[in-house]
Amino acid sequence: MPGYSVIIPAFNAARTLAEAVQSACAQTPAPVEVIVVNDGSSDDTASIAAGFGGPVRLISQTNAGPGAATMTGIAAARMSVLAFLDADDLWLPGKVARQLEHLRQVGSDHLVFTQMRQFRHGLPDDGQGKVADGLSRSTLLMHRSALDRIGPIVDPVGRRGEMIDWFGRAREAGLALDVLPQVLALRRILPGSLSWGRDAQADSGYLRVVHAAMLRRRQKQAPE
Amino acid sequence: MDKRLDLAGPDIVFEEFDGDLVVLNLSTGRYFGFNPSAAVLWSALAAGVCPADLQAHLAPAIDLATFIGALHENALVVEGDEAPTPVTDDLRAQLAKLTEQPQLEIYDDLSDLIVADPIHDSDAAQGWPVRPAQG
């Protein structure tokens, strides 16, 4: 089994970070390193990450957005296989092992995801939450070389939709997005997280992402 | 055609980027490109002008009904109850100048990614995520 790096971008994640890190460290095989990128948090995110020691590394930066924080983690990662986890989500046992095996079979032009199940912050996971394809950062495992083909993750205005943009660009670059048909991660629903609720600025982020995709499509279709 | 049209809910969002209108249905993940004619009509509809009033100021060759039909088919608009907004002089001038048929480009290449996004997991009005009924 090859070693792998885990990257956790974290912004004001003191409530949830410890659980996330523990769920990564508990994987078999264990990660070579777990890089927590503290994206300018004003809470105890940094001290919680620093308190782990062992394979857990802390990088702190001024607030730049989840995509930028993810890129910081990638730049610091030492291994060629990278796995990502949002600081409010959790991995279930066996997640990484199955993904590594799949990646070994299909090769480095595949991004490997799993299904996710929702649970509510503060309540134990009862196994009844909604299950969906985890086409998100929290289940992504990939070979580093995929990034060279896709380019960097970029935060749109509104700081939402950066992974939609990046996964869309991945497909356009010819990479496959494989979702393993097992629930191997949990998505935490909590008020106050970046993805919770709706606001106009965030919608604008999504609109910028789809507009950019539309322009790329039109350019491809237009005669040279 | 004499009723104004409302957006079909908070999941329909739109914005113009350098004059290029894009409309996104966050619940289906589909997004739509509008040509300049369609963008003028959409802006007028979004301002509350009813289709019948638009038709009255358009060149007869412009096929407004097909365009409105496409908006309904793609679940972007519903008929509203409020009184329509009158056509302004500025809009009247814009409508008179339209010669191109209004057209919608429909894209679904990002729909699975948009639908998978966590935005769909919560209901801001409730303060908690909507959970499907069990069973």
Contacts between the chains, C-beta under 8 A, distances in Angstrom:
chain1	res1	chain2	res2	distance
A	118	B	121	6.0
A	118	B	129	6.7
A	118	B	131	7.8
A	120	B	128	7.4
A	120	B	129	7.2
A	128	B	134	6.4
A	129	B	131	7.4
A	130	B	121	7.4
A	130	B	131	6.7
A	130	B	132	6.0
A	132	B	116	6.1
A	133	B	112	7.2
A	133	B	116	5.6
A	134	B	116	7.2
A	135	B	112	6.4
A	135	B	113	5.5
A	135	B	116	3.9
A	136	B	116	6.3
A	136	B	117	7.2
A	136	B	118	7.0
A	160	B	117	7.8
A	160	B	119	7.1
A	161	B	117	7.2
A	163	B	113	7.7
A	163	B	117	7.9
A	164	B	110	5.9
A	164	B	113	4.6
A	164	B	114	5.8
A	164	B	117	6.2
A	167	B	113	5.1
A	168	B	109	6.7
A	168	B	110	5.0
A	168	B	113	6.2
A	171	B	109	7.3
A	187	B	118	6.7
A	187	B	121	6.8
A	189	B	121	5.6
A	189	B	122	6.3
A	189	B	128	7.5
A	189	B	129	4.5
A	191	B	127	6.6
A	191	B	128	7.7
A	195	B	117	7.3
A	195	B	118	3.5
A	195	B	119	6.1
A	195	B	121	7.4
A	195	B	122	7.7
A	196	B	118	7.7
A	196	B	122	5.2
A	196	B	124	7.9
A	197	B	122	6.0
A	197	B	124	4.1
A	198	B	10	6.6
A	198	B	119	6.8
A	198	B	124	5.2
A	202	B	119	7.6
A	203	B	13	4.4
A	203	B	24	7.9
A	203	B	26	7.6
A	204	B	15	6.1
A	206	B	13	7.1
A	206	B	24	6.1
A	206	B	26	6.8
A	206	B	114	7.1
A	206	B	119	7.9
A	207	B	13	6.1
A	207	B	14	7.1
A	207	B	15	4.5
A	207	B	17	7.8
A	207	B	22	5.8
A	207	B	24	5.6
A	208	B	15	7.9
A	208	B	17	7.2
A	209	B	110	7.6
A	210	B	22	6.0
A	210	B	24	5.4
A	210	B	31	4.1
A	210	B	107	7.4
A	210	B	110	6.3
A	210	B	114	7.8
A	211	B	15	7.7
A	211	B	17	5.1
A	211	B	20	6.9
A	211	B	22	4.5
A	213	B	31	7.7
A	213	B	107	7.1
A	213	B	109	6.7
A	213	B	110	5.9
A	214	B	22	6.2
A	214	B	31	6.8
A	214	B	33	5.2
A	214	B	105	7.4
A	214	B	107	6.2
A	215	B	20	8.0
A	217	B	107	6.6
A	217	B	109	7.3
A	218	B	33	7.5
